[in-house]
Amino acid sequence: MRIAKGQLEQLLRDKDFRSQFTADFVRELLSAQIRALRDKRGWSQEELGANAGKMEQAQVSRLEDPEYSGGTLNSVIRIAQGFDVGLLVQLVPFSRVVEAANGLNPNTLIPPSYQQEMPAWIHYPSKAGD
């Protein structure tokens, strides 16, 4: 979803474009992440559905489709729980959306699970007072 900075600055002046850009980015990112994580783990859509609290295979398939716009936050939360990864949903300035879109690469799509992350996280220095 890379767009030249000058072209993007021009396009972002249009509110309808900003709205569509954000919606497209979120759908494309989530669908790509779900598929990449599932493939990395060697899971079928049925297996992911089972890990996500008895979610039907068809629902997993829809969530992996970047054109599907009927996904719910609850469904995404269940998917995150199925993968045992965190989920962060925030309202942010458009500049953050653009930075995120331009910074995507295969390595950023696949977060480690809690079990994979935990050994490093335990040894992470805490802030004073924690």
C-alpha positions as CSV (number, residue, x, y, z in Angstrom):
1,M,0.0,0.0,0.0
2,R,3.0,2.3,-0.6
3,I,2.1,5.7,-2.1
4,A,4.7,8.4,-2.8
5,K,4.7,11.0,0.0
6,G,3.8,14.0,-2.2
7,Q,1.0,12.1,-3.9
8,L,-0.3,10.9,-0.5
9,E,-0.2,14.4,1.0
10,Q,-2.4,15.6,-1.9
11,L,-4.8,12.7,-1.6
12,L,-5.1,13.0,2.2
13,R,-6.6,16.5,1.8
14,D,-9.8,14.8,0.8
15,K,-11.8,13.5,3.8
16,D,-13.5,10.7,1.8
17,F,-10.0,9.5,0.7
18,R,-8.8,9.6,4.3
19,S,-11.8,7.5,5.5
20,Q,-11.4,5.0,2.7
21,F,-7.6,4.8,3.1
22,T,-8.0,4.0,6.8
23,A,-10.7,1.4,6.3
24,D,-8.7,-0.3,3.5
25,F,-5.5,-0.3,5.5
26,V,-7.2,-1.9,8.6
27,R,-8.9,-4.6,6.6
28,E,-5.8,-5.4,4.5
29,L,-3.5,-5.4,7.6
30,L,-5.8,-7.6,9.7
31,S,-6.5,-10.1,6.9
32,A,-2.8,-10.3,6.0
33,Q,-1.8,-10.8,9.7
34,I,-4.4,-13.5,10.3
35,R,-3.3,-15.4,7.2
36,A,0.4,-15.0,7.9
37,L,0.1,-16.1,11.5
38,R,-2.1,-19.1,10.5
39,D,0.3,-20.2,7.8
40,K,3.3,-19.8,10.1
41,R,1.7,-22.1,12.6
42,G,0.7,-24.6,10.0
43,W,-3.0,-24.3,11.0
44,S,-6.0,-24.8,8.8
45,Q,-8.9,-22.3,9.0
46,E,-10.7,-24.9,11.0
47,E,-7.9,-25.2,13.5
48,L,-7.7,-21.4,14.0
49,G,-11.5,-21.3,14.4
50,A,-11.3,-24.0,17.2
51,N,-8.5,-22.0,18.9
52,A,-10.6,-18.8,18.6
53,G,-13.5,-20.1,20.6
54,K,-15.4,-22.4,18.2
55,M,-15.4,-19.8,15.4
56,E,-16.7,-21.3,12.1
57,Q,-14.2,-21.9,9.3
58,A,-16.3,-19.7,7.0
59,Q,-15.9,-16.8,9.5
60,V,-12.1,-17.3,9.6
61,S,-12.2,-17.3,5.8
62,R,-14.1,-14.1,5.6
63,L,-11.7,-12.4,8.1
64,E,-8.8,-13.4,5.8
65,D,-10.5,-11.6,2.9
66,P,-9.3,-8.0,2.7
67,E,-12.5,-7.1,0.8
68,Y,-14.7,-8.3,3.7
69,S,-16.1,-5.4,5.7
70,G,-18.4,-7.2,8.1
71,G,-15.8,-8.3,10.7
72,T,-16.5,-7.2,14.3
73,L,-14.1,-6.2,17.0
74,N,-15.2,-9.2,19.0
75,S,-14.2,-11.5,16.1
76,V,-10.8,-9.9,16.0
77,I,-10.4,-10.2,19.8
78,R,-11.2,-13.9,19.5
79,I,-8.7,-14.4,16.7
80,A,-6.0,-12.7,18.9
81,Q,-6.9,-15.0,21.8
82,G,-6.7,-18.0,19.4
83,F,-3.2,-17.0,18.4
84,D,-2.3,-16.0,22.0
85,V,-1.1,-12.6,20.9
86,G,-2.1,-9.1,22.1
87,L,-4.4,-6.8,20.3
88,L,-4.1,-3.0,20.4
89,V,-6.9,-0.9,18.9
90,Q,-6.5,2.9,19.1
91,L,-7.8,6.0,17.5
92,V,-4.7,7.8,16.1
93,P,-3.7,10.7,13.9
94,F,-3.7,10.0,10.2
95,S,0.1,10.3,10.2
96,R,0.4,7.2,12.3
97,V,-1.8,5.3,9.8
98,V,0.4,6.4,6.9
99,E,3.6,5.5,8.8
100,A,2.2,2.1,9.7
101,A,1.1,1.5,6.1
102,N,4.5,2.5,4.7
103,G,6.4,0.4,7.3
104,L,4.7,-2.9,6.6
105,N,6.9,-5.9,5.7
106,P,6.6,-9.6,6.3
107,N,8.5,-9.4,9.6
108,T,6.0,-6.9,11.1
109,L,3.0,-9.0,10.2
110,I,3.8,-11.9,12.6
111,P,4.0,-11.0,16.3
112,P,5.3,-13.7,18.6
113,S,2.9,-15.5,20.8
114,Y,2.9,-15.0,24.6
115,Q,4.9,-18.2,25.0
116,Q,7.5,-17.1,22.4
117,E,7.8,-13.6,23.8
118,M,7.7,-14.4,27.5
119,P,11.4,-15.4,28.0
120,A,12.5,-12.0,26.7
121,W,9.7,-10.1,28.4
122,I,10.5,-11.5,31.8
123,H,14.1,-10.1,31.6
124,Y,13.0,-6.7,30.3
125,P,13.9,-4.0,32.8
126,S,10.8,-2.6,34.5
127,K,10.2,1.1,35.1
128,A,10.9,2.4,38.6
129,G,8.0,1.8,40.9
130,D,6.7,-1.3,39.0
